[in-house]
Structures are given as C-alpha cells and as structure tokens.
Amino acid sequence: MAGVGTEKVFENDKVIVWNFELAPGEDTPVHTHEHSYMWYAIAGAPLQVFDENDNDLGILEVPTGATFALKLDNGELEVLSEPGKGMRVPARHKARNGGSTTYREVLVEFK
C-alpha cells in the first residue's frame, strides 16, 4: 500500500483517485490522510480502525455499494455519511479487514 490506497490510478490539481484492496484479516500500514475524501465500497467488509499506537478505535461497518464522505479537521477525520455518521478518528491510523472476504473500494481525495 502506498499512501492511502493500494494503487494510485489518477491525479490532477483537484483530486487523487486510488484503488484500495484489503484481504480478510489484513491490516493497512499506519498512514496519514492529508485531505478530505470519499470512497465507494465495491466489496464491503467491517473495517476495524486503530490509532498509530494500536489502540482499537472501533469498527466501521462498510456494506457493499455504500458511499462514505470524510472531512479532515484539525488532524481528525469525521464521517459525514451513513453508516458511521459522526464517528471521528485520527487522520493517522490503520485499518483491519474484519470480514471473511477481500474488501475493495475506490477512494477519491479532494485537494
């Protein structure tokens, strides 16, 4: 994983588009989000979120077909969409696929 996704597929002066894939039980590296962003879940799974010190911050249920919007504010990300609305996590964190199938999403960062 490089940056906030598995593979950067597009970038211009307004957005960065990433493919993201996470096998069952797999963790992302600790990474930092530097932009507000949204994602579309191609194949959903429960994502368990941890801070950079490995403290469990909770599970975000991500159903297939869901679209999420997150706002970056003072080093924290706030989930603006359902499900998970109002959940806040540090911009620097990692996630684990808590499901039994590979998780897939397309993520768009807003510069």
OpenMM code with the backbone's topology and positions (N, CA, C; nanometers):
from openmm import Vec3, app, unit

residues = "MET ALA GLY VAL GLY THR GLU LYS VAL PHE GLU ASN ASP LYS VAL ILE VAL TRP ASN PHE GLU LEU ALA PRO GLY GLU ASP THR PRO VAL HIS THR HIS GLU HIS SER TYR MET TRP TYR ALA ILE ALA GLY ALA PRO LEU GLN VAL PHE ASP GLU ASN ASP ASN ASP LEU GLY ILE LEU GLU VAL PRO THR GLY ALA THR PHE ALA LEU LYS LEU ASP ASN GLY GLU LEU GLU VAL LEU SER GLU PRO GLY LYS GLY MET ARG VAL PRO ALA ARG HIS LYS ALA ARG ASN GLY GLY SER THR THR TYR ARG GLU VAL LEU VAL GLU PHE LYS".split()
positions = [
    Vec3(0.0855, -0.1182, 0.0000),
    Vec3(0.0000, 0.0000, 0.0000),
    Vec3(0.0890, 0.1231, 0.0000),
    Vec3(0.0639, 0.2131, -0.0907),
    Vec3(0.1365, 0.3392, -0.0968),
    Vec3(0.0368, 0.4512, -0.0684),
    Vec3(0.0677, 0.5375, 0.0257),
    Vec3(-0.0260, 0.6448, 0.0567),
    Vec3(-0.1507, 0.5909, 0.1241),
    Vec3(-0.2662, 0.6367, 0.0806),
    Vec3(-0.3927, 0.5988, 0.1445),
    Vec3(-0.4674, 0.4912, 0.0666),
    Vec3(-0.4050, 0.4359, -0.0344),
    Vec3(-0.4677, 0.3303, -0.1128),
    Vec3(-0.3660, 0.2293, -0.1601),
    Vec3(-0.4130, 0.1275, -0.2275),
    Vec3(-0.3255, 0.0234, -0.2798),
    Vec3(-0.2548, 0.0698, -0.4065),
    Vec3(-0.3288, 0.1420, -0.4914),
    Vec3(-0.2733, 0.1862, -0.6190),
    Vec3(-0.3340, 0.3200, -0.6584),
    Vec3(-0.2487, 0.4203, -0.6834),
    Vec3(-0.2962, 0.5491, -0.7335),
    Vec3(-0.3273, 0.5317, -0.8817),
    Vec3(-0.4522, 0.5649, -0.9218),
    Vec3(-0.4910, 0.5450, -1.0615),
    Vec3(-0.5076, 0.6758, -1.1387),
    Vec3(-0.5165, 0.7889, -1.0659),
    Vec3(-0.5352, 0.9174, -1.1338),
    Vec3(-0.5024, 1.0298, -1.0366),
    Vec3(-0.4454, 1.1373, -1.0902),
    Vec3(-0.4236, 1.2577, -1.0105),
    Vec3(-0.4233, 1.3785, -1.1021),
    Vec3(-0.4897, 1.4852, -1.0561),
    Vec3(-0.4795, 1.6144, -1.1234),
    Vec3(-0.4718, 1.7213, -1.0154),
    Vec3(-0.4970, 1.8476, -1.0480),
    Vec3(-0.4840, 1.9544, -0.9491),
    Vec3(-0.5989, 1.9593, -0.8491),
    Vec3(-0.7025, 1.8768, -0.8686),
    Vec3(-0.8192, 1.8793, -0.7793),
    Vec3(-0.8402, 1.7517, -0.6983),
    Vec3(-0.8040, 1.6349, -0.7552),
    Vec3(-0.8313, 1.5079, -0.6883),
    Vec3(-0.7170, 1.4073, -0.7071),
    Vec3(-0.7153, 1.3071, -0.6179),
    Vec3(-0.6327, 1.1877, -0.6340),
    Vec3(-0.7279, 1.0695, -0.6198),
    Vec3(-0.7220, 0.9760, -0.7152),
    Vec3(-0.8092, 0.8588, -0.7140),
    Vec3(-0.7244, 0.7347, -0.6880),
    Vec3(-0.7706, 0.6530, -0.5933),
    Vec3(-0.6998, 0.5319, -0.5521),
    Vec3(-0.7899, 0.4091, -0.5656),
    Vec3(-0.7331, 0.2977, -0.6037),
    Vec3(-0.7926, 0.1665, -0.5795),
    Vec3(-0.7412, 0.1223, -0.4440),
    Vec3(-0.8246, 0.0509, -0.3704),
    Vec3(-0.7859, 0.0025, -0.2385),
    Vec3(-0.8399, -0.1376, -0.2209),
    Vec3(-0.7535, -0.2279, -0.1730),
    Vec3(-0.7909, -0.3674, -0.1539),
    Vec3(-0.7277, -0.4175, -0.0246),
    Vec3(-0.8039, -0.4947, 0.0537),
    Vec3(-0.7548, -0.5445, 0.1811),
    Vec3(-0.8105, -0.6845, 0.2037),
    Vec3(-0.7211, -0.7813, 0.2124),
    Vec3(-0.7606, -0.9211, 0.2309),
    Vec3(-0.8195, -0.9424, 0.3715),
    Vec3(-0.8962, -1.0499, 0.3900),
    Vec3(-0.9514, -1.0791, 0.5228),
    Vec3(-0.8410, -1.0883, 0.6282),
    Vec3(-0.8598, -1.0159, 0.7401),
    Vec3(-0.7630, -1.0173, 0.8486),
    Vec3(-0.6402, -0.9312, 0.8264),
    Vec3(-0.6244, -0.8752, 0.7078),
    Vec3(-0.5078, -0.7930, 0.6751),
    Vec3(-0.5214, -0.6520, 0.7325),
    Vec3(-0.4082, -0.5959, 0.7771),
    Vec3(-0.4007, -0.4572, 0.8244),
    Vec3(-0.3365, -0.3704, 0.7176),
    Vec3(-0.3808, -0.2459, 0.7082),
    Vec3(-0.3074, -0.1473, 0.6298),
    Vec3(-0.1863, -0.1056, 0.7128),
    Vec3(-0.0843, -0.0500, 0.6508),
    Vec3(0.0192, 0.0165, 0.7305),
    Vec3(-0.0424, 0.1403, 0.7966),
    Vec3(0.0213, 0.1891, 0.9014),
    Vec3(-0.0197, 0.3172, 0.9580),
    Vec3(0.0031, 0.4218, 0.8494),
    Vec3(-0.0981, 0.5050, 0.8267),
    Vec3(-0.0892, 0.6068, 0.7214),
    Vec3(-0.1605, 0.7328, 0.7685),
    Vec3(-0.1344, 0.8433, 0.6995),
    Vec3(-0.1936, 0.9718, 0.7369),
    Vec3(-0.2729, 1.0282, 0.6201),
    Vec3(-0.3971, 1.0639, 0.6448),
    Vec3(-0.4809, 1.1303, 0.5448),
    Vec3(-0.4526, 1.2804, 0.5525),
    Vec3(-0.4195, 1.3375, 0.4378),
    Vec3(-0.3878, 1.4805, 0.4321),
    Vec3(-0.4973, 1.5613, 0.3643),
    Vec3(-0.6039, 1.4940, 0.3209),
    Vec3(-0.7151, 1.5602, 0.2514),
    Vec3(-0.8481, 1.5000, 0.2981),
    Vec3(-0.9535, 1.5775, 0.2861),
    Vec3(-1.0874, 1.5196, 0.2971),
    Vec3(-1.1055, 1.4258, 0.1782),
    Vec3(-1.1927, 1.3272, 0.1931),
    Vec3(-1.2069, 1.2293, 0.0864),
    Vec3(-1.3419, 1.1585, 0.0924),
    Vec3(-1.3689, 1.0822, -0.0120),
    Vec3(-1.4867, 0.9964, -0.0153),
    Vec3(-1.4455, 0.8638, -0.0755),
    Vec3(-1.5258, 0.7602, -0.0480),
    Vec3(-1.4993, 0.6321, -0.1124),
    Vec3(-1.6284, 0.5593, -0.1418),
    Vec3(-1.6198, 0.4698, -0.2413),
    Vec3(-1.7285, 0.3815, -0.2806),
    Vec3(-1.6819, 0.2381, -0.2557),
    Vec3(-1.7596, 0.1617, -0.1792),
    Vec3(-1.7242, 0.0240, -0.1462),
    Vec3(-1.7714, -0.0704, -0.2570),
    Vec3(-1.6766, -0.1246, -0.3312),
    Vec3(-1.7076, -0.2213, -0.4363),
    Vec3(-1.7420, -0.3566, -0.3736),
    Vec3(-1.6692, -0.3951, -0.2702),
    Vec3(-1.6940, -0.5185, -0.1950),
    Vec3(-1.6726, -0.4853, -0.0481),
    Vec3(-1.7807, -0.4722, 0.0269),
    Vec3(-1.7746, -0.4250, 0.1644),
    Vec3(-1.7246, -0.5283, 0.2635),
    Vec3(-1.6925, -0.4782, 0.3832),
    Vec3(-1.6484, -0.5602, 0.4964),
    Vec3(-1.6460, -0.4705, 0.6198),
    Vec3(-1.6490, -0.5286, 0.7384),
    Vec3(-1.6284, -0.4465, 0.8581),
    Vec3(-1.4814, -0.4068, 0.8677),
    Vec3(-1.4560, -0.2772, 0.8852),
    Vec3(-1.3193, -0.2272, 0.8988),
    Vec3(-1.2964, -0.1846, 1.0432),
    Vec3(-1.2011, -0.2493, 1.1068),
    Vec3(-1.1643, -0.2150, 1.2431),
    Vec3(-1.0534, -0.1114, 1.2347),
    Vec3(-1.0691, -0.0006, 1.3056),
    Vec3(-0.9752, 0.1116, 1.2959),
    Vec3(-0.8918, 0.1194, 1.4238),
    Vec3(-0.7620, 0.1447, 1.4064),
    Vec3(-0.6672, 0.1565, 1.5175),
    Vec3(-0.5891, 0.2862, 1.5026),
    Vec3(-0.5547, 0.3489, 1.6158),
    Vec3(-0.4677, 0.4667, 1.6074),
    Vec3(-0.3242, 0.4211, 1.5848),
    Vec3(-0.2324, 0.5148, 1.5731),
    Vec3(-0.0936, 0.4812, 1.5416),
    Vec3(-0.0249, 0.4024, 1.6533),
    Vec3(-0.0846, 0.4009, 1.7732),
    Vec3(-0.0301, 0.3238, 1.8856),
    Vec3(-0.1004, 0.1897, 1.9032),
    Vec3(-0.1811, 0.1515, 1.8033),
    Vec3(-0.2524, 0.0233, 1.8004),
    Vec3(-0.3703, 0.0165, 1.8976),
    Vec3(-0.4200, 0.1324, 1.9426),
    Vec3(-0.5399, 0.1347, 2.0257),
    Vec3(-0.6622, 0.1172, 1.9364),
    Vec3(-0.7515, 0.0268, 1.9736),
    Vec3(-0.8727, -0.0022, 1.8968),
    Vec3(-0.9697, 0.1154, 1.9068),
    Vec3(-1.0076, 0.1716, 1.7902),
    Vec3(-1.0985, 0.2873, 1.7872),
    Vec3(-1.2401, 0.2493, 1.7456),
    Vec3(-1.2619, 0.1213, 1.7174),
    Vec3(-1.3965, 0.0763, 1.6822),
    Vec3(-1.4036, 0.0192, 1.5419),
    Vec3(-1.5219, -0.0308, 1.5114),
    Vec3(-1.5468, -0.0943, 1.3821),
    Vec3(-1.6426, -0.0080, 1.3013),
    Vec3(-1.6073, 0.0131, 1.1755),
    Vec3(-1.6934, 0.0835, 1.0813),
    Vec3(-1.7495, -0.0218, 0.9859),
    Vec3(-1.8795, -0.0444, 0.9931),
    Vec3(-1.9442, -0.1399, 0.9027),
    Vec3(-1.9538, -0.0755, 0.7649),
    Vec3(-1.8946, -0.1395, 0.6649),
    Vec3(-1.8921, -0.0848, 0.5295),
    Vec3(-1.9626, -0.1837, 0.4368),
    Vec3(-2.0910, -0.1609, 0.4088),
    Vec3(-2.1622, -0.2520, 0.3193),
    Vec3(-2.1246, -0.2296, 0.1727),
    Vec3(-2.1318, -0.3355, 0.0955),
    Vec3(-2.1088, -0.3248, -0.0484),
    Vec3(-2.2045, -0.2214, -0.1068),
    Vec3(-2.1519, -0.1337, -0.1915),
    Vec3(-2.2326, -0.0312, -0.2569),
    Vec3(-2.2464, 0.0982, -0.1785),
    Vec3(-2.1927, 0.1031, -0.0571),
    Vec3(-2.2029, 0.2245, 0.0242),
    Vec3(-2.1026, 0.3288, -0.0228),
    Vec3(-2.1402, 0.4548, -0.0063),
    Vec3(-2.0525, 0.5682, -0.0335),
    Vec3(-2.0319, 0.6432, 0.0966),
    Vec3(-1.9081, 0.6709, 0.1291),
    Vec3(-1.8743, 0.7405, 0.2522),
    Vec3(-1.8055, 0.8721, 0.2185),
    Vec3(-1.8306, 0.9737, 0.2998),
    Vec3(-1.7627, 1.1028, 0.2885),
    Vec3(-1.6990, 1.1324, 0.4232),
    Vec3(-1.5720, 1.1734, 0.4209),
    Vec3(-1.4995, 1.2059, 0.5431),
    Vec3(-1.4357, 1.3430, 0.5305),
    Vec3(-1.4491, 1.4203, 0.6365),
    Vec3(-1.3950, 1.5559, 0.6401),
    Vec3(-1.2731, 1.5575, 0.7315),
    Vec3(-1.1634, 1.6127, 0.6809),
    Vec3(-1.0420, 1.6302, 0.7607),
    Vec3(-1.0526, 1.7618, 0.8356),
    Vec3(-1.0339, 1.7550, 0.9689),
    Vec3(-1.0475, 1.8746, 1.0520),
    Vec3(-0.9511, 1.8634, 1.1701),
    Vec3(-0.8484, 1.9476, 1.1715),
    Vec3(-0.7528, 1.9533, 1.2831),
    Vec3(-0.6966, 1.8169, 1.3208),
    Vec3(-0.6522, 1.7402, 1.2221),
    Vec3(-0.5884, 1.6124, 1.2488),
    Vec3(-0.6836, 1.4976, 1.2766),
    Vec3(-0.8125, 1.5220, 1.2608),
    Vec3(-0.9124, 1.4168, 1.2787),
    Vec3(-0.9983, 1.4059, 1.1544),
    Vec3(-1.0484, 1.2851, 1.1318),
    Vec3(-1.1445, 1.2609, 1.0248),
    Vec3(-1.2808, 1.2394, 1.0858),
    Vec3(-1.3812, 1.3056, 1.0291),
    Vec3(-1.5187, 1.2869, 1.0742),
    Vec3(-1.5990, 1.2256, 0.9602),
    Vec3(-1.6691, 1.1158, 0.9921),
    Vec3(-1.7550, 1.0521, 0.8938),
    Vec3(-1.8809, 1.1381, 0.8798),
    Vec3(-1.9095, 1.1827, 0.7568),
    Vec3(-2.0247, 1.2694, 0.7316),
    Vec3(-2.1458, 1.1918, 0.6798),
    Vec3(-2.1256, 1.0682, 0.6399),
    Vec3(-2.2316, 0.9908, 0.5754),
    Vec3(-2.2738, 0.8734, 0.6634),
    Vec3(-2.3858, 0.8131, 0.6270),
    Vec3(-2.4342, 0.6925, 0.6950),
    Vec3(-2.3809, 0.5712, 0.6220),
    Vec3(-2.3513, 0.4596, 0.6878),
    Vec3(-2.3451, 0.4455, 0.8336),
    Vec3(-2.2182, 0.5080, 0.8903),
    Vec3(-2.2135, 0.5214, 1.0194),
    Vec3(-2.0949, 0.5749, 1.0849),
    Vec3(-2.0946, 0.7238, 1.1057),
    Vec3(-2.2040, 0.7914, 1.0695),
    Vec3(-2.2075, 0.9379, 1.0793),
    Vec3(-2.1664, 0.9844, 1.2184),
    Vec3(-2.0742, 1.0808, 1.2201),
    Vec3(-2.0270, 1.1383, 1.3450),
    Vec3(-1.9051, 1.0695, 1.4037),
    Vec3(-1.8728, 0.9499, 1.3558),
    Vec3(-1.7530, 0.8817, 1.4050),
    Vec3(-1.6321, 0.9679, 1.3726),
    Vec3(-1.5417, 0.9797, 1.4683),
    Vec3(-1.4195, 1.0587, 1.4492),
    Vec3(-1.3003, 0.9692, 1.4800),
    Vec3(-1.1997, 0.9772, 1.3938),
    Vec3(-1.0758, 0.9018, 1.4135),
    Vec3(-0.9588, 0.9913, 1.3780),
    Vec3(-0.8419, 0.9647, 1.4337),
    Vec3(-0.7249, 1.0440, 1.3966),
    Vec3(-0.6937, 1.0267, 1.2481),
    Vec3(-0.6427, 1.1315, 1.1860),
    Vec3(-0.6043, 1.1238, 1.0450),
    Vec3(-0.4905, 1.0236, 1.0258),
    Vec3(-0.4122, 0.9996, 1.1291),
    Vec3(-0.3053, 0.8990, 1.1253),
    Vec3(-0.3578, 0.7741, 1.1957),
    Vec3(-0.3717, 0.6650, 1.1212),
    Vec3(-0.4313, 0.5430, 1.1744),
    Vec3(-0.4010, 0.4244, 1.0829),
    Vec3(-0.4556, 0.3102, 1.1174),
    Vec3(-0.4536, 0.1935, 1.0300),
    Vec3(-0.5882, 0.1259, 1.0408),
    Vec3(-0.6159, 0.0355, 0.9472),
    Vec3(-0.7431, -0.0369, 0.9464),
    Vec3(-0.7176, -0.1844, 0.9202),
    Vec3(-0.8088, -0.2677, 0.9713),
    Vec3(-0.8023, -0.4126, 0.9509),
    Vec3(-0.9344, -0.4602, 0.8919),
    Vec3(-0.9247, -0.5466, 0.7920),
    Vec3(-1.0446, -0.6096, 0.7360),
    Vec3(-1.0905, -0.7165, 0.8337),
    Vec3(-1.2030, -0.6921, 0.8996),
    Vec3(-1.2589, -0.7861, 0.9963),
    Vec3(-1.3537, -0.8867, 0.9341),
    Vec3(-1.3649, -0.8863, 0.8030),
    Vec3(-1.4565, -0.9761, 0.7346),
    Vec3(-1.3882, -1.1020, 0.6844),
    Vec3(-1.4655, -1.1827, 0.6127),
    Vec3(-1.4152, -1.3107, 0.5618),
    Vec3(-1.3880, -1.3069, 0.4115),
    Vec3(-1.4082, -1.1904, 0.3497),
    Vec3(-1.3829, -1.1742, 0.2061),
    Vec3(-1.2967, -1.0496, 0.1843),
    Vec3(-1.2333, -1.0407, 0.0679),
    Vec3(-1.1489, -0.9256, 0.0358),
    Vec3(-1.2339, -0.7993, 0.0252),
    Vec3(-1.1878, -0.6944, 0.0907),
    Vec3(-1.2524, -0.5638, 0.0860),
    Vec3(-1.1949, -0.4861, -0.0318),
    Vec3(-1.2835, -0.4164, -0.1075),
    Vec3(-1.2381, -0.3353, -0.2212),
    Vec3(-1.3140, -0.2028, -0.2223),
    Vec3(-1.2408, -0.0955, -0.2529),
    Vec3(-1.3038, 0.0363, -0.2656),
    Vec3(-1.2299, 0.1201, -0.3686),
    Vec3(-1.2966, 0.2262, -0.4123),
    Vec3(-1.2354, 0.3340, -0.4892),
    Vec3(-1.2427, 0.4571, -0.3993),
    Vec3(-1.1288, 0.5206, -0.3761),
    Vec3(-1.1198, 0.6342, -0.2849),
    Vec3(-1.0793, 0.7574, -0.3645),
    Vec3(-1.1452, 0.8698, -0.3371),
    Vec3(-1.1148, 0.9958, -0.4051),
    Vec3(-1.0801, 1.1001, -0.2992),
    Vec3(-0.9548, 1.1492, -0.3038),
    Vec3(-0.9116, 1.2568, -0.2152),
    Vec3(-0.9368, 1.3904, -0.2849),
    Vec3(-0.9808, 1.4879, -0.2071),
    Vec3(-1.0052, 1.6225, -0.2588),
    Vec3(-0.8908, 1.7136, -0.2165),
    Vec3(-0.8137, 1.7628, -0.3143),
    Vec3(-0.7009, 1.8510, -0.2846),
    Vec3(-0.7477, 1.9891, -0.2430),
] * unit.nanometer
topology = app.Topology()
chain = topology.addChain("A")
for resn in residues:
    res = topology.addResidue(resn, chain)
    for name in ("N", "CA", "C"):
        topology.addAtom(name, app.Element.getBySymbol(name[0]), res)
